[in-house]
Amino acid sequence: MLRQKIPATPSIRRLPFYLHIIKNAQSEGYEFISETDTEVVAHLIASELKKHDDFFAAARAAIAQLRGAFALAILRKSEPG
């Protein structure tokens, strides 16, 4: 497990609705060690991988939960296989 560290105030580097995503991830046992949107998205994709066999389906499901303007480059060492 990763260690948890969530500050009380959001920074401009975070996704707009990250707190809801963090709370859901924490309820699944994920812990946060940074204050970045990168870690939030990584945990969200990891969570979706438990529900989807396909990495791309998991990434799409994770992205569907994000709001606001953002750009992502999602890489996985074992993909495309």
Residue frames as qw, qx, qy, qz and C-alpha x, y, z in Angstrom:
[[0.000, 0.886, 0.465, 0.000, 0.00, 0.00, 0.00],
 [0.354, 0.485, -0.041, 0.799, 1.03, 3.57, -0.55],
 [0.246, -0.363, -0.519, 0.734, 1.12, 6.09, 2.26],
 [0.050, 0.811, 0.542, 0.214, -1.60, 8.70, 2.48],
 [0.273, -0.371, -0.134, 0.878, -1.01, 12.45, 2.41],
 [0.128, 0.666, 0.574, 0.458, -3.88, 14.66, 1.37],
 [0.174, -0.022, -0.231, 0.957, -3.69, 18.40, 2.05],
 [0.142, 0.586, 0.630, -0.489, -6.67, 20.46, 3.12],
 [0.307, 0.758, 0.020, -0.575, -6.47, 22.93, 0.24],
 [0.813, 0.391, 0.369, 0.223, -6.34, 22.07, -3.46],
 [0.253, -0.527, 0.346, 0.734, -3.64, 23.43, -5.74],
 [0.519, 0.601, -0.162, -0.586, -3.97, 24.44, -9.36],
 [0.177, 0.396, -0.865, -0.251, -2.22, 21.20, -10.38],
 [0.281, 0.103, 0.917, -0.262, -5.15, 19.08, -9.25],
 [0.111, -0.347, -0.762, -0.536, -8.23, 17.92, -11.09],
 [0.311, -0.378, -0.003, -0.872, -11.35, 19.91, -10.18],
 [0.803, -0.338, -0.038, -0.489, -13.31, 17.06, -8.60],
 [0.486, 0.367, -0.766, 0.209, -10.39, 15.10, -7.19],
 [0.303, -0.313, 0.651, -0.622, -11.68, 14.86, -3.59],
 [0.858, 0.060, 0.147, -0.489, -14.58, 12.57, -4.54],
 [0.808, 0.395, -0.438, -0.009, -12.21, 10.35, -6.52],
 [0.177, 0.469, -0.726, 0.471, -9.71, 10.26, -3.63],
 [0.561, -0.221, 0.512, -0.612, -12.39, 9.28, -1.13],
 [0.929, 0.187, -0.053, -0.316, -13.58, 6.46, -3.38],
 [0.650, 0.469, -0.567, 0.191, -10.02, 5.23, -3.91],
 [0.100, -0.438, 0.692, -0.565, -9.32, 5.36, -0.18],
 [0.774, -0.104, 0.323, -0.535, -12.42, 3.28, 0.49],
 [0.928, 0.301, -0.206, -0.082, -10.94, 0.67, -1.86],
 [0.862, -0.390, 0.080, 0.313, -7.67, 0.69, 0.13],
 [0.593, 0.530, 0.004, 0.606, -5.57, 3.06, -1.97],
 [0.435, -0.764, -0.135, 0.456, -3.35, 5.49, -0.08],
 [0.442, 0.846, 0.049, 0.295, -1.88, 8.68, -1.48],
 [0.703, -0.361, -0.045, 0.610, 1.71, 9.84, -1.01],
 [0.296, 0.061, 0.213, 0.929, 1.69, 12.96, -3.19],
 [0.196, 0.597, 0.385, -0.676, -0.48, 15.96, -3.86],
 [0.072, 0.317, -0.544, -0.774, -0.70, 15.58, -7.63],
 [0.752, 0.307, 0.055, -0.580, -3.45, 14.87, -10.09],
 [0.470, 0.437, -0.747, -0.175, -1.10, 12.31, -11.65],
 [0.014, -0.116, 0.936, -0.332, -1.39, 10.03, -8.64],
 [0.548, 0.243, 0.441, -0.667, -5.16, 10.44, -8.52],
 [0.701, 0.445, -0.292, -0.474, -5.50, 9.37, -12.16],
 [0.324, 0.366, -0.872, 0.019, -3.07, 6.46, -11.69],
 [0.224, 0.017, 0.850, -0.476, -5.09, 5.12, -8.75],
 [0.630, 0.355, 0.195, -0.663, -8.32, 5.64, -10.66],
 [0.626, 0.431, -0.560, -0.331, -7.04, 3.60, -13.59],
 [0.130, 0.231, -0.936, 0.233, -5.75, 0.90, -11.21],
 [0.441, 0.147, 0.630, -0.622, -9.20, 0.75, -9.64],
 [0.701, 0.433, -0.072, -0.562, -10.86, 0.42, -13.04],
 [0.385, 0.419, -0.809, -0.149, -8.44, -2.37, -13.99],
 [0.236, -0.038, 0.892, -0.384, -10.11, -4.46, -11.27],
 [0.581, 0.426, 0.441, -0.536, -13.38, -4.13, -13.19],
 [0.681, 0.668, -0.132, -0.270, -12.09, -4.38, -16.78],
 [0.891, -0.093, 0.317, 0.310, -9.80, -7.00, -18.30],
 [0.594, 0.560, 0.204, 0.540, -8.70, -4.61, -21.02],
 [0.427, -0.315, -0.154, 0.833, -6.31, -1.77, -20.14],
 [0.029, 0.178, 0.321, 0.930, -7.80, 0.59, -22.69],
 [0.413, -0.595, -0.586, -0.364, -11.33, -0.04, -21.40],
 [0.557, -0.562, -0.415, 0.449, -10.11, 0.67, -17.86],
 [0.308, -0.135, 0.046, 0.941, -8.42, 3.89, -18.99],
 [0.157, -0.384, -0.473, -0.777, -11.59, 5.01, -20.82],
 [0.510, -0.638, -0.572, -0.073, -13.72, 4.26, -17.75],
 [0.502, -0.441, -0.268, 0.695, -11.33, 6.24, -15.57],
 [0.157, 0.049, 0.224, 0.961, -11.30, 9.20, -17.95],
 [0.263, -0.546, -0.606, -0.516, -15.11, 9.18, -18.04],
 [0.511, -0.670, -0.485, 0.236, -15.05, 10.04, -14.32],
 [0.414, -0.235, -0.045, 0.878, -12.85, 13.12, -14.75],
 [0.159, 0.896, 0.414, 0.004, -14.24, 16.61, -15.20],
 [0.158, -0.877, 0.156, 0.426, -12.73, 19.82, -16.47],
 [0.612, 0.742, -0.272, -0.016, -10.02, 20.51, -19.02],
 [0.602, -0.564, 0.550, 0.127, -7.02, 18.22, -18.93],
 [0.667, 0.549, -0.477, -0.161, -4.58, 16.35, -21.14],
 [0.772, -0.408, 0.481, -0.075, -3.31, 12.88, -20.37],
 [0.539, 0.481, -0.679, -0.127, -0.65, 10.56, -21.75],
 [0.813, -0.326, 0.377, -0.301, -1.35, 7.11, -20.31],
 [0.495, 0.502, -0.706, -0.063, 1.35, 4.52, -20.74],
 [0.864, -0.340, 0.311, -0.203, 1.61, 0.98, -19.48],
 [0.176, -0.587, 0.758, 0.223, 4.80, -1.00, -19.73],
 [0.434, 0.036, 0.898, 0.066, 3.00, -4.19, -20.78],
 [0.532, 0.688, 0.448, -0.208, 0.80, -2.55, -23.42],
 [0.747, 0.118, -0.138, -0.640, 0.16, -3.03, -26.23],
 [0.901, -0.161, 0.382, -0.131, 1.68, -6.45, -25.45]]
